[in-house]
């Protein structure tokens, strides 16, 4: 395995006048979990398309698993796996038949032993002959990961793998990702807009906004850059920005919808002053946040992660394209 699982310099994708990915530099060490954190439309899925050879680079260079994306696209495809935002399986096939189909599409020899081992690892051996339509969401996700591991890739792309899952299933999948990373030593590029997910799973995180990396580092490094607390306050009547900035301890004030986002030196010290100053404005809601990846995103972009940066991706169409590309 190469020292760097993924390396890009000036990675760029332009559609007409729209720049979806804007001169991105990225280094993902082998054996690590690297997170791309950003809202829908920020450029996360476009980066995966570029790195897997499904979309041509407009500018820059990229290598995956030691292979150049431009010059060696088939070598790249042979060394990567993916896990979709939606589970893309054949419901009319059993687990074993899905693995068989994957092996055929990838022209794998001697795959049965690997398939048996993966079913055992994910505790699906007893259900190997059952149709996938009878599986729970968690079981389907397990099988999806097994398919991604069947050809022994060096790098796995997990594009919003827990989107739409209930909290218990999401945490189960987090444990699976941690286990797979440790057990198989595979490099993982994880895209997400879940703060807790990136904080728990990723060795390093890059925050992406409008196609650009606006902050990068370990979760702790990123959080340490926000040397302030955040207070969000919503009032019944309008508030003068100058008056907010005049409150001792408030270093910044900016609007977000009907609320104000206030950057303060210490929430414990400043909150009582804010409540007193806004008493006549009818305080409807107050939220206090200590430094987190959420506050990092808010700090570098001026908005919360949940706000959409553009149109969402048709994941089913995208991953169907990925499957066809392997044939």
Residue, then its C-alpha position, 0 to 999 in steps of 0.5 A: x500500500x502506498x504512503x498516501x491513499x489519496x493525493x490531489x493538487x489543484x483538483x478542479x471541476x467546472x460545469x459551464x460557468x459553475x465551479x463545483x470543485x475549486x482547486x482542492x489539495x488533499x492528502x489522505x494517509x494510508x490506513x486513515x479515515x478522512x472526512x469531508x464535512x459539508x452541506x448538500x451541494x458543497x462538492x463532496x460527491x463531485x470529488x468522489x466522481x473525480x477520484x473514481x474516474x467517473x468525471x473528468x478533471x477540469x484542472x489539477x491532478x489526483x492519485x488514488x491508491x498510488x494510481x493516477x486518476x487521469x492516466x490509470x483510471x481502470x487501476x483506480x477502479x480496481x482498487x476502490x470500493x464504495x458504500x452508497x447513501x442508499x443501499x443499492x442491492x438486488x432485493x430479489x437476490x439472496x446475500x450470496x447471490x448479490x456477492x456472486x453478482x458483484x464478483x461477476x461484474x468485477x471478474x473476480x476469481x477465487x472470491x468464494x472464500x473471501x465472501x464466506x469470510x465477509x458474511x461471517x465477519x458481518x454475522x450474516x452467514x445464517x441468512x446468506x440464502x435469504x432474499x435481501x428484501x427480508x433484511x433489516x436496514x442494518x443487515x442491508x448496510x452490512x451486506x453493502x459493505x461486504x460487497x465493497x470489500x469483496x475485491x480487497x480494495x485499498x480505499x473505500x469511499x463512503x458517501x453519506x453512508x448513514x443519511x436517513x438512518x434512525x439513531x440506533x442504526x446510525x450508531x451501529x454503522x459507526x461501529x461497523x466502519x470503525x471495525x472495518x477500518x481496524x480489521x482490514x486496514x483500509x483507507x476510508x474517505x467519508x463524506x457527511x453532514x453529520x457533525x457527530x459522525x465526523x467527530x467520532x470516526x475521522x482522523x482528519x476532517x476537511x470542511x468543504x463549502x462551495x467547492x473549496x476546502x475552508x478548514x482542515x485538520x484533526x477534529x481537535x485541531x479544528x475545534x481548538x481554532x474556535x477560541x470562543x463560545x457561540x450564543x444563538x438568540x431569537x427574539x420577538x422584536x427586532x434587535x439593533x446590531x450595534x446594541x448587541x455588539x456593545x454588550x461587554x464580551x460580545x466579539x461578533x454578531x451576525x444574523x441567521x434567519x430570525x436569530x442572532x449568532x453571537x460570538x462571545x469570550x465566555x458564555x457563562x459570563x456574557x449570557x446574563x448580560x445578553x438576557x438583560x439587554x434583550x429583556x424588552x425584546x421578548x426572548x423566544x429561544x437561546x442556545x449556547x454552544x461550546x467549541x465543536x465542529x458545528x461551531x467551526x463550520x459556523x465560524x468559517x462559513x457564517x452559517x450552520x451545516x444544515x443549510x443547503x449549499x446547492x442541489x442534492x445529488x441523485x445517489x441512486x443514479x450515481x451509484x448505478x453509474x459506479x456499478x456500470x463503470x466496474x464492468 
